[in-house]
Amino acid sequence: MFDLLHTDPRFYVIAKHPGVSFHADGEEAGLMSALRAGLGDDALWPVHRLDRVTSGLLLIARSQQVAANLGAAFAGREVEKYYLALSDAKPAKKQGLIRGDMEKGRGGAWKLCQSQLNPAVTQFFSHSLAPGRRLFLLRPRTGKTHQLRVAMKSLGAPILGDALYGGSAADRTYLHAYALALTLDGEALRFVCPPAQGSEFALPALADYLQQQPPWTLPWPQR
């Protein structure tokens, strides 16, 4: 269900596997139960979440006070989050900003609107890895439900394997929480986790691209 990446007296950093829910789903144990059992630590507080289909980095606080501090940082948009996604479709534009209100659609999906009352905001770059395979490096500036999945669909490039938003069939939904950058107790923290599950994430061109430059140093597009 997870891999332990880093242990700190204040928190754990884990890599969630794709297809894992936070809470129990029928007879399947949830992530938090698995963490408490696997880490031998009952004093755990989640401070942010990932969709069931999404893999990658999560911070898990080890005290209520740290959870409150980290929760405030996430709520205040003081934590920089970076995601990787793959698509087999050509996007409407290769880099830029996706901005718009979101509202519920049918079947549990959401949709992007043209209105800007309380918009979801996502910056992105994309890079061709191979014919019919494009990598997207995504930086959400807000934290809306399904924000990145909806943003990708709005570009005309739904995420590979994301059936809910029109993605082509694959062995998983190719969305991965790749990096986090934040400051806690005056300490600058940076965590990076390349994807490990999914045959399409094993493309050599992807590994080459990720070695080039940390995402927080990139000139992120403003429009």
Secondary structure as the mmCIF struct_conf table of DSSP 4:
data_model
#
loop_
_struct_conf.conf_type_id
_struct_conf.id
_struct_conf.beg_label_comp_id
_struct_conf.beg_label_asym_id
_struct_conf.beg_label_seq_id
_struct_conf.end_label_comp_id
_struct_conf.end_label_asym_id
_struct_conf.end_label_seq_id
STRN STRN1 PHE A 2 THR A 7
BEND BEND1 PRO A 9 ARG A 10
STRN STRN2 PHE A 11 LYS A 16
HELX_LH_PP_P HELX_LH_PP_P1 HIS A 17 HIS A 17
TURN_TY1_P TURN_TY1_P1 PRO A 18 GLY A 19
BEND BEND2 PHE A 22 HIS A 23
STRN STRN3 ASP A 25 ASP A 25
TURN_TY1_P TURN_TY1_P2 GLY A 26 GLU A 27
STRN STRN4 GLU A 28 GLU A 28
HELX_LH_PP_P HELX_LH_PP_P2 ALA A 29 GLY A 30
HELX_RH_AL_P HELX_RH_AL_P1 LEU A 31 LEU A 39
TURN_TY1_P TURN_TY1_P3 GLY A 40 GLY A 40
BEND BEND3 ASP A 42 ASP A 42
STRN STRN5 TRP A 45 PRO A 46
BEND BEND4 HIS A 48 HIS A 48
TURN_TY1_P TURN_TY1_P4 ARG A 52 VAL A 53
STRN STRN6 SER A 55 ALA A 61
BEND BEND5 ARG A 62 SER A 63
HELX_RH_AL_P HELX_RH_AL_P2 GLN A 64 ALA A 75
TURN_TY1_P TURN_TY1_P5 GLY A 76 ARG A 77
BEND BEND6 VAL A 79 VAL A 79
STRN STRN7 GLU A 80 SER A 87
BEND BEND7 ASP A 88 ALA A 89
BEND BEND8 ALA A 92 LYS A 94
STRN STRN8 GLN A 95 GLY A 100
STRN STRN9 MET A 102 LYS A 104
BEND BEND9 ARG A 106 ARG A 106
TURN_TY1_P TURN_TY1_P6 GLY A 107 GLY A 108
STRN STRN10 TRP A 110 LEU A 112
BEND BEND10 GLN A 114 GLN A 114
BEND BEND11 LEU A 117 ASN A 118
STRN STRN11 ALA A 120 ALA A 130
TURN_TY1_P TURN_TY1_P7 PRO A 131 GLY A 132
STRN STRN12 ARG A 133 PRO A 140
BEND BEND12 ARG A 141 THR A 142
TURN_TY1_P TURN_TY1_P8 THR A 145 HIS A 146
HELX_RH_AL_P HELX_RH_AL_P3 GLN A 147 SER A 154
TURN_TY1_P TURN_TY1_P9 LEU A 155 GLY A 156
HELX_LH_PP_P HELX_LH_PP_P3 PRO A 158 ILE A 159
TURN_TY1_P TURN_TY1_P10 LEU A 160 GLY A 161
HELX_RH_3T_P HELX_RH_3T_P1 ALA A 163 TYR A 165
TURN_TY1_P TURN_TY1_P11 GLY A 166 GLY A 166
HELX_LH_PP_P HELX_LH_PP_P4 GLY A 167 ALA A 169
BEND BEND13 ASP A 171 ARG A 172
STRN STRN13 LEU A 175 LEU A 184
TURN_TY1_P TURN_TY1_P12 ASP A 185 GLY A 186
STRN STRN14 GLU A 187 VAL A 192
BEND BEND14 GLN A 197 GLN A 197
HELX_RH_3T_P HELX_RH_3T_P2 SER A 199 ALA A 202
HELX_RH_AL_P HELX_RH_AL_P4 PRO A 204 LEU A 210
TURN_TY1_P TURN_TY1_P13 GLN A 211 GLN A 212
HELX_RH_3T_P HELX_RH_3T_P3 PRO A 215 THR A 217
BEND BEND15 LEU A 218 LEU A 218
#
